[in-house]
Amino acid sequence: MGNKKVSKIGVLTSGGDAPGMNAAIRAVVRTGLYHGLEVFGIMRGYSGMIDDDIFPMNSRSVANIIQRGGTVLKTARSMEFMEHAGRKIAYENLKKRGIDGLVIIGGDGSFKGAQKFSNEFDIPCIGLPGTIDKDIAGSDFTIGFDTAVNTAVGAIDKIRDTADAHDRLFIVEVMGRDAGYIALHSGISTGAENILIPETETDIEALISSLSEQEKRKKLVNIIVVAEGDKYGANEISTIIKKRLPQADTRVCILGHIQRGGSPTCLDRLIASRMGFAAVECLLNGTNNVMVGILNNQLHYTPLDHAIKAKQKISEDWLNIVKILAS
């Protein structure tokens, strides 16, 4: 934790986009300006740092963006930044402008880059968890998760109407490559009969037997919510069910990138604003190389290297709720 006084800070968004990133950018820019700092926007994440696509931002730069999905600073994944030579070019570009602090809004890949960069070039970095997957430890929420879940819930509710009208079994795949949070939350909220997530081993026999049981009870409408990172995935699950239960009228719906975009919910705007404000305060008071999170409604600071190594774990309570409420 250094106490070097910052005077010019940069803000960037990196990795997958998430609704609420713009609210975080706005909070960083306006809080920085309020404290008399110069604030620079860096386009397309670490790529923009290497390409020198960096520009000064003022209060007007972030007017009318809080309600927009995506990110006005654009985002990209940078292979060059993974190499020391790329990070050195990025550092030179910051140095010539006198930028002495960074706020990185992204996921754990972005934090890995920030941690390395800061260790090599002594530029303090603050991470804000911007990812719809909610797969980062140290925060009850990540920026974008609430919006993504609400998008999934709205879509599954609509699918249930069709499933009901036709007595169909629908397998709905939601995002979540390594984490089942979107599937878990949206599945419970929509009364899904089964929820399949990467954190637990999918038991095909148990799934088939629960579907057969429901069929005997004349339960004709079934929704199975599958996280994209599940061992099988929606299409393979559908193939197995069609083979084992040919009488079931089965359909697959993959929600895909629709969950990434859209206007952020109130919760995402609030946490992004609060985290963006806190990130600048961290740089001002010398709390460096941490991720700003919110735990139990309190700001919480996790060292970047810990945020990278740790993952949010799904508690047994949730898995129990799924089992009992779907029966």
Backbone bond lengths (Angstrom), bond angles and torsions (degrees), N, CA, C in turn:
res aa  C-N    CA-C-N  psi(-1)  N-CA   C-N-CA  omega(-1)  CA-C   N-CA-C  phi
1 M - - - 1.465 - - 1.532 108.95 -
2 G 1.320 116.90 103.03 1.449 119.08 178.68 1.518 111.00 -85.35
3 N 1.349 115.07 171.68 1.464 117.40 176.31 1.513 110.67 -128.31
4 K 1.333 114.68 26.96 1.460 120.30 178.74 1.527 108.05 -65.65
5 K 1.325 117.00 130.99 1.472 119.90 -176.78 1.521 109.95 -74.38
6 V 1.327 116.93 126.51 1.470 118.91 177.20 1.522 109.57 -88.93
7 S 1.335 115.52 149.90 1.470 118.82 177.11 1.532 111.21 -130.82
8 K 1.347 115.19 -25.92 1.465 119.47 179.65 1.528 108.01 -133.03
9 I 1.329 116.36 128.47 1.468 118.39 -177.77 1.537 110.80 -124.93
10 G 1.314 114.51 152.36 1.465 120.35 176.74 1.523 109.40 -113.72
11 V 1.328 117.13 149.98 1.463 121.34 176.21 1.526 108.88 -129.67
12 L 1.332 116.22 138.12 1.468 119.61 179.54 1.524 109.81 -145.12
13 T 1.330 114.97 158.08 1.468 121.07 173.30 1.523 107.13 -116.64
14 S 1.337 115.38 138.39 1.461 118.97 -171.65 1.522 109.88 -140.47
15 G 1.345 116.46 154.86 1.469 120.41 -179.57 1.520 111.00 76.94
16 G 1.329 116.75 -155.21 1.468 120.45 -178.73 1.519 111.44 -67.78
17 D 1.333 117.24 142.41 1.466 119.42 178.49 1.527 109.73 -72.21
18 A 1.330 115.76 156.35 1.460 120.82 179.82 1.523 108.79 -148.15
19 P 1.345 117.45 136.31 1.472 119.49 178.96 1.528 110.06 -60.36
20 G 1.321 116.94 132.47 1.461 121.55 -177.15 1.520 112.14 110.01
21 M 1.353 115.98 -13.86 1.472 118.49 177.90 1.532 110.95 -59.51
22 N 1.335 116.62 -37.79 1.470 119.10 -179.86 1.526 111.93 -65.80
23 A 1.323 116.32 -35.77 1.467 120.01 177.67 1.531 109.89 -64.06
24 A 1.349 115.80 -37.32 1.472 120.30 178.98 1.536 110.37 -68.59
25 I 1.345 116.39 -43.29 1.478 120.42 178.45 1.541 109.14 -58.38
26 R 1.321 115.23 -46.87 1.473 121.11 -178.56 1.532 110.82 -58.43
27 A 1.345 115.58 -43.90 1.470 119.37 -178.33 1.528 111.13 -65.95
28 V 1.343 116.46 -40.49 1.471 120.19 179.57 1.531 109.78 -63.01
29 V 1.340 115.89 -47.28 1.471 120.08 -176.62 1.531 110.59 -63.38
30 R 1.316 116.99 -48.59 1.477 118.95 -174.61 1.521 112.35 -72.17
31 T 1.337 117.20 -34.62 1.470 119.31 177.62 1.529 109.42 -68.89
32 G 1.335 116.15 -41.11 1.471 119.97 177.72 1.522 111.45 -60.08
33 L 1.313 116.51 -47.30 1.471 120.72 -178.89 1.532 110.65 -63.64
34 Y 1.310 116.22 -39.69 1.473 121.35 179.56 1.530 110.28 -57.83
35 H 1.330 115.95 -37.16 1.472 120.56 -178.67 1.529 112.52 -89.07
36 G 1.335 116.70 8.96 1.465 119.78 175.59 1.521 114.49 81.11
37 L 1.344 117.18 16.24 1.467 119.96 177.78 1.523 109.95 -86.87
38 E 1.324 116.53 155.39 1.469 119.69 167.02 1.524 106.32 -89.14
39 V 1.337 116.33 136.73 1.465 119.73 -177.11 1.525 109.40 -120.70
40 F 1.340 115.40 132.62 1.467 121.23 -179.82 1.526 109.84 -117.49
41 G 1.315 116.02 138.31 1.459 121.76 172.93 1.523 108.78 -92.28
42 I 1.314 116.52 137.95 1.471 121.36 178.39 1.527 107.12 -115.37
43 M 1.308 117.33 120.01 1.467 121.59 -175.53 1.530 111.74 -79.80
44 R 1.348 115.06 145.32 1.470 122.79 173.41 1.541 113.69 53.41
45 G 1.334 114.99 43.24 1.463 119.96 172.99 1.514 113.67 60.37
46 Y 1.337 115.26 -140.50 1.471 120.11 -176.87 1.523 111.67 -66.95
47 S 1.338 117.31 -24.71 1.481 119.82 177.40 1.525 110.09 -60.39
48 G 1.338 116.14 -42.70 1.467 120.73 -179.45 1.518 112.21 -66.06
49 M 1.336 115.11 -30.09 1.471 119.23 178.28 1.530 109.57 -68.03
50 I 1.332 115.47 -38.75 1.469 120.33 179.86 1.535 110.50 -74.92
51 D 1.350 116.34 -38.66 1.478 120.53 -178.80 1.526 112.81 -81.93
52 D 1.338 116.26 -0.41 1.469 121.64 -179.28 1.537 112.49 63.78
53 D 1.327 115.49 34.22 1.473 119.99 178.20 1.538 108.11 -92.93
54 I 1.325 114.25 72.65 1.479 122.48 -171.24 1.529 107.61 -128.56
55 F 1.331 116.35 133.79 1.473 117.94 -176.36 1.536 110.31 -142.46
56 P 1.338 116.97 150.75 1.471 119.46 179.12 1.534 110.40 -70.92
57 M 1.327 116.62 142.96 1.463 120.91 179.25 1.529 109.40 -117.33
58 N 1.326 115.09 145.70 1.466 119.16 173.80 1.529 108.52 -125.58
59 S 1.296 115.64 -175.89 1.471 120.23 -175.73 1.532 111.64 -58.73
60 R 1.336 115.30 -36.43 1.478 120.02 -179.47 1.525 111.99 -68.68
61 S 1.342 116.90 -28.14 1.476 120.72 -178.95 1.519 111.78 -57.82
62 V 1.348 116.67 -25.98 1.465 119.73 -175.15 1.527 112.30 -115.38
63 A 1.333 115.57 15.97 1.475 118.66 177.09 1.529 108.70 -71.16
64 N 1.311 116.27 141.06 1.476 121.97 172.63 1.530 114.30 62.13
65 I 1.336 117.01 33.42 1.474 118.11 177.44 1.528 112.53 -117.65
66 I 1.339 117.82 -12.33 1.471 120.06 -172.40 1.533 112.12 -59.25
67 Q 1.335 116.80 -29.29 1.475 120.71 -176.10 1.527 113.23 -92.17
68 R 1.321 116.85 -0.02 1.475 118.95 -176.14 1.526 112.11 -94.28
69 G 1.330 116.16 139.91 1.465 121.16 173.52 1.520 109.83 -75.31
70 G 1.326 116.45 -178.94 1.477 119.83 179.63 1.521 110.76 69.26
71 T 1.325 116.07 -153.11 1.467 120.91 178.65 1.526 110.42 -147.41
72 V 1.322 116.60 128.93 1.478 120.41 -179.88 1.531 111.12 -67.19
73 L 1.341 116.76 -20.55 1.473 119.70 178.59 1.525 111.95 -87.83
74 K 1.348 116.85 1.44 1.469 122.49 -177.06 1.534 109.89 58.74
75 T 1.308 115.95 167.79 1.460 119.22 -179.93 1.523 109.36 -146.15
76 A 1.318 115.26 155.84 1.473 119.82 179.42 1.520 107.41 -159.58
77 R 1.325 115.52 163.55 1.469 119.28 172.45 1.530 106.00 -104.05
78 S 1.321 116.65 133.80 1.465 119.74 -174.41 1.529 111.94 -113.65
79 M 1.332 115.65 114.14 1.468 120.41 176.31 1.536 110.09 -71.76
80 E 1.334 115.54 -36.65 1.478 120.81 -177.71 1.522 111.92 -59.91
81 F 1.354 115.24 -37.22 1.463 120.36 -176.16 1.532 111.09 -68.15
82 M 1.336 116.10 -18.47 1.469 119.57 178.32 1.530 111.60 -71.75
83 E 1.331 116.19 -17.96 1.470 120.75 179.53 1.536 109.27 -98.27
84 H 1.321 115.42 146.89 1.475 119.87 -179.93 1.536 111.00 -57.46
85 A 1.334 116.19 -39.91 1.476 119.70 -177.81 1.531 110.94 -60.01
86 G 1.328 116.25 -40.16 1.471 120.27 178.64 1.519 111.46 -65.87
87 R 1.346 115.66 -42.04 1.478 119.72 179.97 1.529 110.59 -65.37
88 K 1.331 116.53 -33.23 1.476 120.01 -179.86 1.538 110.04 -66.84
89 I 1.345 116.02 -41.79 1.479 119.55 177.45 1.531 109.08 -61.39
90 A 1.341 115.81 -44.42 1.476 120.56 179.59 1.530 110.25 -58.16
91 Y 1.337 115.67 -43.73 1.469 120.44 -179.16 1.529 110.76 -62.25
92 E 1.340 116.24 -44.74 1.480 119.71 179.78 1.534 110.46 -58.35
93 N 1.334 115.65 -39.89 1.474 119.02 -179.43 1.526 112.17 -66.44
94 L 1.337 116.45 -35.13 1.474 119.25 176.83 1.531 109.76 -72.02
95 K 1.345 114.75 -42.25 1.469 120.25 -174.50 1.523 111.99 -61.35
96 K 1.347 115.68 -40.99 1.474 117.09 -176.11 1.540 111.74 -67.23
97 R 1.336 116.08 -18.36 1.478 119.18 176.21 1.530 111.76 -98.04
98 G 1.317 115.63 -6.64 1.467 119.23 -178.67 1.521 113.60 78.85
99 I 1.336 117.56 19.10 1.480 120.00 179.11 1.529 108.47 -72.41
100 D 1.345 115.16 122.90 1.467 118.56 -174.74 1.531 113.35 -124.68
101 G 1.321 116.43 21.01 1.467 120.42 175.10 1.520 109.22 -163.64
102 L 1.328 116.72 147.66 1.480 120.10 -177.59 1.521 111.42 -132.06
103 V 1.327 115.65 142.99 1.470 121.20 169.54 1.526 107.03 -116.55
104 I 1.325 115.34 121.39 1.472 121.26 -176.94 1.526 108.76 -111.95
105 I 1.322 116.56 119.67 1.470 121.12 179.51 1.524 106.56 -104.47
106 G 1.335 117.10 112.41 1.462 119.03 -176.74 1.516 111.55 179.64
107 G 1.332 115.54 -160.21 1.455 121.30 -177.40 1.513 111.47 -107.47
108 D 1.331 116.16 -159.79 1.455 116.31 -169.69 1.534 113.38 -72.37
109 G 1.338 117.84 -26.88 1.468 120.09 174.06 1.525 110.73 -63.49
110 S 1.324 116.05 -39.80 1.472 121.23 179.09 1.516 110.24 -65.47
111 F 1.351 116.46 -37.90 1.468 120.24 -179.58 1.534 111.25 -69.68
112 K 1.337 115.66 -34.55 1.477 118.94 177.19 1.523 109.44 -59.54
113 G 1.337 115.09 -46.06 1.469 120.74 179.15 1.522 110.92 -61.39
114 A 1.331 116.62 -42.76 1.473 121.33 -178.20 1.525 110.59 -64.12
115 Q 1.325 115.92 -42.51 1.465 121.37 -178.39 1.535 110.52 -62.00
116 K 1.333 115.54 -47.24 1.475 120.52 179.55 1.526 110.58 -61.54
117 F 1.328 114.99 -47.94 1.464 122.24 -176.72 1.530 110.14 -59.39
118 S 1.320 115.85 -45.68 1.456 120.75 -177.85 1.523 111.79 -65.81
119 N 1.334 115.93 -39.80 1.477 119.77 178.73 1.521 111.26 -64.51
120 E 1.335 116.21 -37.99 1.467 119.72 -176.04 1.524 112.96 -77.90
121 F 1.340 116.45 -36.53 1.473 118.37 -169.76 1.525 114.83 -122.50
122 D 1.325 116.21 10.11 1.461 120.41 174.61 1.537 112.97 54.07
123 I 1.354 115.29 41.99 1.468 118.28 171.58 1.526 106.79 -108.73
124 P 1.331 118.50 119.20 1.466 119.49 -178.70 1.528 111.13 -63.94
125 C 1.322 115.68 135.83 1.469 120.91 -179.29 1.530 109.63 -124.75
126 I 1.310 115.95 139.96 1.469 121.43 173.77 1.524 107.13 -120.34
127 G 1.330 116.78 129.95 1.466 121.07 179.35 1.514 111.32 -100.22
128 L 1.321 116.06 140.31 1.470 121.49 171.29 1.529 106.94 -117.55
129 P 1.334 118.48 129.46 1.466 120.69 -174.28 1.535 112.34 -75.35
130 G 1.306 116.08 96.82 1.471 121.56 179.02 1.514 109.59 -110.11
131 T 1.333 117.01 93.89 1.469 121.00 178.58 1.515 108.71 -161.01
132 I 1.325 116.56 135.72 1.469 118.62 -177.96 1.528 111.75 -72.57
133 D 1.350 117.53 -14.73 1.471 120.04 -173.56 1.527 114.68 -78.48
134 K 1.327 118.20 -16.56 1.476 122.70 -176.74 1.531 111.23 54.64
135 D 1.326 115.85 42.49 1.471 118.75 -174.10 1.524 112.69 -107.94
136 I 1.348 116.27 29.12 1.469 119.96 -178.71 1.529 108.31 -121.10
137 A 1.328 116.55 128.90 1.468 119.97 178.59 1.526 109.59 -74.69
138 G 1.339 115.96 153.68 1.464 119.81 176.59 1.512 113.29 102.78
139 S 1.340 117.03 4.76 1.465 119.74 176.46 1.527 108.95 -155.35
140 D 1.330 116.06 135.59 1.470 119.52 177.21 1.526 110.95 -67.09
141 F 1.322 115.54 -28.01 1.471 120.34 -179.04 1.514 109.94 -133.27
142 T 1.320 116.25 148.89 1.459 120.08 168.18 1.522 106.90 -113.31
143 I 1.313 115.44 153.15 1.476 120.22 -178.64 1.531 108.54 -63.64
144 G 1.331 117.08 122.79 1.465 121.53 177.63 1.511 114.27 106.76
145 F 1.343 117.47 -21.51 1.466 120.03 -176.35 1.527 111.58 -63.24
146 D 1.328 116.19 -47.31 1.470 119.39 -175.87 1.530 111.37 -61.23
147 T 1.327 116.45 -41.40 1.470 120.29 179.12 1.525 110.95 -64.74
148 A 1.346 115.78 -44.53 1.472 120.30 -178.66 1.527 110.62 -61.51
149 V 1.332 116.40 -43.37 1.467 120.28 -179.91 1.528 110.76 -64.38
150 N 1.332 116.33 -42.49 1.467 119.09 179.60 1.525 111.99 -65.49
151 T 1.327 116.06 -34.65 1.471 120.08 175.30 1.527 109.72 -63.52
152 A 1.342 115.90 -45.54 1.472 120.55 179.74 1.527 110.75 -63.22
153 V 1.331 117.10 -42.47 1.475 121.36 179.92 1.530 110.36 -61.11
154 G 1.334 116.61 -45.45 1.473 120.46 179.10 1.516 111.57 -59.67
155 A 1.345 115.86 -41.78 1.472 120.23 -179.13 1.536 110.77 -68.55
156 I 1.336 117.06 -43.62 1.474 120.17 -178.09 1.533 110.43 -66.40
157 D 1.329 117.62 -38.21 1.475 120.66 175.89 1.531 110.58 -57.29
158 K 1.322 116.21 -42.17 1.474 120.26 -179.74 1.528 110.32 -67.54
159 I 1.345 115.54 -40.82 1.471 120.13 179.52 1.526 110.10 -62.93
160 R 1.333 117.03 -37.76 1.467 120.32 -179.09 1.533 110.90 -61.15
161 D 1.321 116.91 -35.72 1.479 119.68 177.74 1.528 110.67 -58.99
162 T 1.333 116.23 -44.73 1.467 120.74 179.03 1.523 110.64 -68.74
163 A 1.343 116.26 -41.82 1.463 120.41 178.74 1.533 109.82 -58.41
164 D 1.315 116.08 -41.25 1.467 122.23 -179.15 1.528 110.91 -67.50
165 A 1.331 115.96 -42.95 1.473 120.15 -178.03 1.530 111.50 -63.88
166 H 1.321 116.91 -31.14 1.470 120.43 -175.05 1.531 114.05 -112.05
167 D 1.340 117.72 3.28 1.477 120.74 -174.47 1.529 110.39 52.87
168 R 1.320 115.13 54.29 1.460 119.58 -176.43 1.523 111.98 -110.28
169 L 1.319 114.07 158.94 1.461 121.19 171.25 1.533 106.67 -101.27
170 F 1.312 116.35 121.36 1.472 120.32 178.96 1.523 110.50 -110.48
171 I 1.323 115.37 132.34 1.466 120.67 173.85 1.527 105.77 -108.04
172 V 1.328 115.61 115.01 1.462 120.94 -175.23 1.522 109.09 -109.67
173 E 1.336 115.69 121.32 1.466 119.60 178.93 1.519 110.07 -97.66
174 V 1.338 115.07 126.54 1.467 120.44 178.15 1.525 108.73 -113.09
175 M 1.338 116.46 168.97 1.463 119.94 -178.29 1.528 111.28 -72.14
176 G 1.308 115.99 161.55 1.458 122.84 -179.01 1.507 108.76 135.85
177 R 1.343 115.30 83.71 1.467 120.02 -175.20 1.526 111.18 -70.20
178 D 1.347 115.49 -45.69 1.469 118.96 -179.12 1.517 111.86 -115.82
179 A 1.324 116.57 -6.56 1.465 119.64 -174.20 1.520 110.62 -131.90
180 G 1.341 114.70 140.03 1.473 119.25 -176.22 1.512 115.11 -98.10
181 Y 1.336 117.37 16.72 1.470 118.48 -173.62 1.521 114.27 -63.26
182 I 1.334 117.16 -41.62 1.475 118.84 -179.28 1.524 108.76 -64.18
183 A 1.341 116.57 -43.18 1.473 120.59 179.16 1.527 110.48 -62.84
184 L 1.322 116.13 -45.27 1.463 120.86 -177.42 1.528 111.43 -62.54
185 H 1.330 116.28 -52.46 1.469 119.77 -176.58 1.526 111.94 -67.41
186 S 1.338 116.36 -44.03 1.471 118.33 -178.15 1.524 110.26 -71.12
187 G 1.336 116.88 -35.07 1.467 120.55 179.56 1.518 112.06 -65.12
188 I 1.342 116.98 -46.71 1.469 120.45 178.37 1.529 109.92 -63.46
189 S 1.337 116.20 -41.92 1.477 120.58 -175.88 1.522 113.06 -68.62
190 T 1.318 117.50 -20.68 1.473 119.60 -178.16 1.527 111.92 -110.32
191 G 1.335 116.04 8.06 1.467 119.40 177.97 1.516 113.75 67.45
192 A 1.346 116.21 33.81 1.474 119.21 179.44 1.530 110.01 -62.77
193 E 1.310 114.96 143.00 1.468 119.76 -178.69 1.527 112.16 -75.82
194 N 1.320 116.73 -29.79 1.469 120.97 177.41 1.515 109.31 -141.85
195 I 1.327 116.23 143.51 1.463 121.58 177.91 1.527 107.04 -130.32
196 L 1.324 115.90 122.30 1.472 120.48 -176.93 1.528 109.51 -113.17
197 I 1.330 115.74 122.20 1.468 120.12 -174.15 1.534 110.65 -131.33
198 P 1.352 117.52 156.00 1.466 120.21 -176.98 1.532 113.24 -64.93
199 E 1.345 116.74 -24.95 1.474 119.43 -176.01 1.523 113.62 -71.06
200 T 1.330 117.30 -19.20 1.471 118.67 179.43 1.525 108.90 -123.50
201 E 1.297 115.70 149.21 1.467 121.46 -179.72 1.531 108.42 -70.30
202 T 1.324 117.77 125.61 1.465 120.59 178.69 1.528 109.27 -76.94
203 D 1.324 115.09 120.64 1.460 121.39 -179.38 1.534 108.51 -97.91
204 I 1.323 115.75 99.07 1.466 121.13 -175.88 1.531 111.03 -60.62
205 E 1.323 116.54 -41.64 1.477 119.24 -178.67 1.526 110.75 -61.43
206 A 1.336 116.07 -43.06 1.472 120.07 -179.85 1.531 110.03 -65.01
207 L 1.344 116.03 -37.41 1.468 120.08 179.11 1.531 110.74 -64.33
208 I 1.327 116.76 -47.82 1.467 121.13 -179.60 1.530 109.90 -62.03
209 S 1.336 115.77 -41.98 1.462 117.96 -177.31 1.529 111.03 -68.88
210 S 1.334 117.63 -35.44 1.474 118.99 177.95 1.533 110.38 -68.95
211 L 1.330 117.34 -36.40 1.474 119.75 177.21 1.543 110.75 -67.19
212 S 1.320 116.52 -40.25 1.479 120.11 178.61 1.521 109.99 -63.35
213 E 1.317 115.94 -41.83 1.471 121.96 -179.67 1.532 109.95 -61.66
214 Q 1.345 114.51 -44.88 1.472 118.89 -179.17 1.527 110.37 -65.48
215 E 1.321 115.30 -34.41 1.467 119.81 178.84 1.537 110.14 -64.77
216 K 1.352 115.16 -42.15 1.478 119.69 178.49 1.521 110.51 -61.17
217 R 1.346 115.77 -34.87 1.463 118.75 -179.46 1.528 111.35 -82.70
218 K 1.323 115.24 9.01 1.477 122.40 -179.10 1.530 111.93 62.17
219 K 1.348 114.70 31.47 1.457 118.19 174.98 1.515 106.21 -88.15
220 L 1.303 115.56 102.15 1.464 118.60 -167.51 1.528 113.22 -93.17
221 V 1.335 115.71 -19.25 1.464 118.14 -178.37 1.519 108.13 -101.27
222 N 1.304 116.41 122.95 1.461 120.94 178.90 1.516 109.89 -133.80
223 I 1.330 114.56 134.55 1.464 119.62 172.99 1.532 106.91 -120.32
224 I 1.316 115.46 125.63 1.468 120.06 172.88 1.531 106.47 -111.94
225 V 1.333 116.02 124.06 1.466 119.85 178.18 1.532 107.70 -103.15
226 V 1.333 115.33 126.61 1.470 121.40 -176.26 1.531 109.36 -121.61
227 A 1.322 116.57 130.51 1.474 119.85 172.56 1.532 107.76 -76.14
228 E 1.331 116.76 143.20 1.481 119.09 -176.04 1.536 111.78 -60.73
229 G 1.360 117.02 -23.08 1.459 119.61 -179.05 1.521 113.52 -87.34
230 D 1.336 117.46 2.62 1.462 120.09 177.16 1.533 108.98 -60.93
231 K 1.330 115.63 148.96 1.465 120.88 -175.90 1.534 112.27 -52.80
232 Y 1.334 116.87 -36.16 1.465 120.06 -175.75 1.527 112.67 -96.25
233 G 1.327 117.87 -46.79 1.464 120.00 -174.44 1.519 110.56 82.44
234 A 1.313 116.83 160.21 1.464 122.39 -171.52 1.528 113.72 -60.19
235 N 1.328 116.89 -43.89 1.470 119.01 -175.27 1.526 112.60 -65.79
236 E 1.336 115.67 -40.99 1.465 118.14 -179.67 1.532 110.92 -69.62
237 I 1.333 116.14 -39.55 1.481 120.17 177.34 1.529 109.37 -59.00
238 S 1.333 115.74 -42.77 1.471 121.08 -179.52 1.540 110.54 -61.50
239 T 1.334 116.03 -44.40 1.471 120.67 179.69 1.527 111.09 -59.63
240 I 1.333 115.77 -44.49 1.473 120.55 -179.33 1.529 110.39 -63.88
241 I 1.336 116.22 -44.97 1.478 119.66 -177.96 1.535 110.29 -63.88
242 K 1.331 116.20 -41.67 1.477 119.40 -179.40 1.536 110.91 -61.83
243 K 1.325 115.05 -35.56 1.462 119.16 -179.95 1.532 110.83 -72.23
244 R 1.333 115.78 -43.93 1.457 120.45 -173.86 1.535 113.02 -84.51
245 L 1.340 116.19 -31.19 1.479 120.11 -179.88 1.528 108.86 -129.12
246 P 1.337 116.75 70.42 1.471 119.64 -173.42 1.535 112.93 -60.68
247 Q 1.335 116.09 -21.96 1.476 118.53 -179.45 1.540 112.62 -73.83
248 A 1.336 117.00 -16.46 1.476 119.36 -179.29 1.530 109.52 -76.83
249 D 1.328 115.32 129.55 1.469 121.06 178.01 1.532 106.56 -85.14
250 T 1.330 115.41 98.18 1.482 120.53 -168.34 1.527 112.28 -106.41
251 R 1.321 115.47 137.61 1.472 121.71 176.73 1.524 109.20 -133.47
252 V 1.339 115.18 151.12 1.472 120.72 177.64 1.523 109.06 -115.02
253 C 1.328 116.08 138.49 1.470 119.63 173.90 1.526 108.11 -134.05
254 I 1.325 116.35 119.59 1.468 120.88 -179.76 1.535 108.01 -104.29
255 L 1.330 115.60 115.17 1.476 119.01 -173.38 1.527 112.46 -74.20
256 G 1.326 117.29 -32.87 1.468 120.56 172.47 1.523 115.07 57.68
257 H 1.340 115.50 -144.64 1.461 120.96 -168.28 1.518 114.58 -71.97
258 I 1.328 117.32 -6.30 1.472 119.07 175.06 1.533 109.74 -56.53
259 Q 1.344 117.01 -27.90 1.472 120.79 -177.97 1.521 112.82 -74.73
260 R 1.328 117.22 -17.82 1.458 121.02 -176.14 1.532 112.47 -79.90
261 G 1.335 115.00 -31.63 1.460 117.90 -170.69 1.514 113.45 -101.63
262 G 1.317 114.52 -167.45 1.462 120.16 175.85 1.522 111.86 97.83
263 S 1.313 114.03 161.78 1.452 121.75 -179.32 1.534 110.05 -65.28
264 P 1.339 119.05 130.23 1.466 119.67 -177.15 1.527 112.91 -66.34
265 T 1.320 115.84 148.28 1.471 120.71 177.09 1.524 108.85 -69.76
266 C 1.337 114.74 168.25 1.469 120.71 177.14 1.534 110.26 -55.12
267 L 1.335 116.57 -45.34 1.468 120.25 -177.44 1.529 110.93 -60.17
268 D 1.344 116.98 -45.18 1.468 119.42 -179.81 1.528 111.49 -63.95
269 R 1.330 117.06 -37.77 1.474 119.30 178.53 1.533 110.79 -66.45
270 L 1.329 115.45 -39.22 1.468 119.50 -178.27 1.525 111.72 -68.25
271 I 1.348 116.40 -49.70 1.471 117.02 -177.22 1.527 110.84 -66.98
272 A 1.337 117.21 -36.25 1.473 120.16 179.19 1.528 110.29 -64.46
273 S 1.330 116.62 -40.32 1.477 120.91 179.68 1.528 110.02 -66.23
274 R 1.327 115.02 -42.98 1.463 119.80 -178.37 1.533 111.15 -66.77
275 M 1.334 115.56 -41.97 1.466 119.42 179.83 1.538 111.67 -68.49
276 G 1.327 116.75 -39.86 1.470 120.93 179.28 1.519 111.52 -62.65
277 F 1.337 115.51 -42.96 1.468 121.89 176.85 1.539 109.42 -60.27
278 A 1.354 116.19 -47.38 1.468 121.12 -177.10 1.531 111.80 -65.18
279 A 1.352 116.87 -33.75 1.472 120.40 -178.96 1.530 110.89 -60.47
280 V 1.324 116.50 -43.10 1.472 120.31 -179.60 1.533 109.77 -67.92
281 E 1.335 116.20 -41.45 1.473 120.10 177.93 1.542 109.97 -58.56
282 C 1.344 116.40 -40.15 1.478 120.36 178.15 1.525 110.59 -58.91
283 L 1.329 116.64 -48.60 1.467 120.35 -178.30 1.530 110.61 -62.18
284 L 1.342 116.01 -35.67 1.465 119.65 -178.63 1.530 112.04 -71.53
285 N 1.344 115.92 -34.75 1.471 116.82 -176.30 1.529 113.55 -98.75
286 G 1.329 116.87 8.79 1.462 119.80 173.83 1.521 115.08 82.84
287 T 1.360 117.40 12.86 1.470 119.60 173.92 1.521 106.73 -86.23
288 N 1.333 116.63 101.19 1.466 119.98 -171.12 1.521 112.93 -112.63
289 N 1.345 114.22 158.95 1.470 121.85 174.41 1.519 112.55 57.15
290 V 1.337 114.72 46.10 1.465 121.20 174.76 1.522 109.13 -125.20
291 M 1.325 114.72 160.30 1.465 120.42 168.73 1.527 107.13 -101.65
292 V 1.311 115.59 132.84 1.468 120.14 176.61 1.522 108.05 -86.12
293 G 1.319 116.27 122.13 1.464 120.40 175.88 1.515 109.95 -127.35
294 I 1.319 115.88 178.70 1.464 120.67 174.59 1.524 107.10 -128.94
295 L 1.345 116.03 117.43 1.472 121.58 177.52 1.523 107.85 -120.65
296 N 1.338 116.03 128.85 1.473 120.36 -178.62 1.521 112.00 50.46
297 N 1.330 115.14 41.31 1.467 124.01 177.87 1.537 113.83 65.36
298 Q 1.339 117.13 13.07 1.460 120.87 175.55 1.520 108.95 -113.78
299 L 1.333 116.20 144.82 1.467 119.22 175.06 1.530 108.79 -62.98
300 H 1.319 115.47 140.31 1.457 120.62 -175.40 1.529 107.98 -139.16
301 Y 1.326 116.60 135.23 1.463 120.02 -175.45 1.530 109.97 -114.82
302 T 1.318 116.05 119.09 1.464 121.53 -179.46 1.530 108.23 -110.75
303 P 1.340 118.91 127.24 1.469 119.15 176.04 1.534 109.68 -53.04
304 L 1.327 116.16 138.21 1.480 120.23 -175.55 1.522 112.34 -53.90
305 D 1.337 117.15 -40.60 1.463 117.18 -176.93 1.528 111.38 -67.20
306 H 1.330 117.18 -27.40 1.468 119.40 177.50 1.539 110.69 -77.04
307 A 1.332 115.54 -39.25 1.481 120.34 178.95 1.529 109.97 -60.47
308 I 1.333 116.40 -31.92 1.464 120.93 -180.00 1.531 110.42 -71.67
309 K 1.336 116.04 -43.96 1.470 119.57 -173.72 1.512 113.12 -77.17
310 A 1.337 116.57 -33.51 1.470 119.38 -173.62 1.525 110.09 -90.34
311 K 1.316 115.76 149.20 1.468 121.18 176.61 1.526 107.85 -123.99
312 Q 1.317 116.07 149.42 1.466 119.78 172.60 1.519 107.89 -61.83
313 K 1.314 117.32 135.18 1.470 119.65 177.00 1.522 109.52 -107.37
314 I 1.321 115.84 140.47 1.470 119.66 177.18 1.527 108.01 -82.40
315 S 1.329 116.14 126.08 1.460 118.62 -175.31 1.526 111.18 -76.99
316 E 1.334 114.44 154.77 1.468 121.41 178.44 1.531 110.58 -59.03
317 D 1.337 115.99 -32.86 1.484 120.46 -179.67 1.518 110.93 -53.80
318 W 1.338 114.82 -47.47 1.465 119.07 -178.37 1.523 110.65 -61.93
319 L 1.331 115.57 -42.96 1.472 119.26 -177.08 1.526 110.27 -65.43
320 N 1.329 116.64 -34.35 1.455 121.30 175.78 1.513 112.84 -65.96
321 I 1.343 114.49 -42.15 1.473 120.28 178.91 1.525 109.58 -58.40
322 V 1.343 115.39 -44.50 1.460 120.82 -179.82 1.540 110.00 -57.37
323 K 1.341 114.88 -49.18 1.458 120.44 -175.94 1.541 111.35 -60.62
324 I 1.331 115.40 -46.14 1.473 119.53 -173.83 1.528 111.97 -75.49
325 L 1.330 116.95 -42.49 1.477 118.23 -175.97 1.517 112.91 -73.15
326 A 1.338 116.94 -22.57 1.471 119.06 -179.02 1.527 111.84 -87.44
327 S 1.342 116.64 -7.78 1.472 117.70 -174.12 1.523 111.98 -76.34
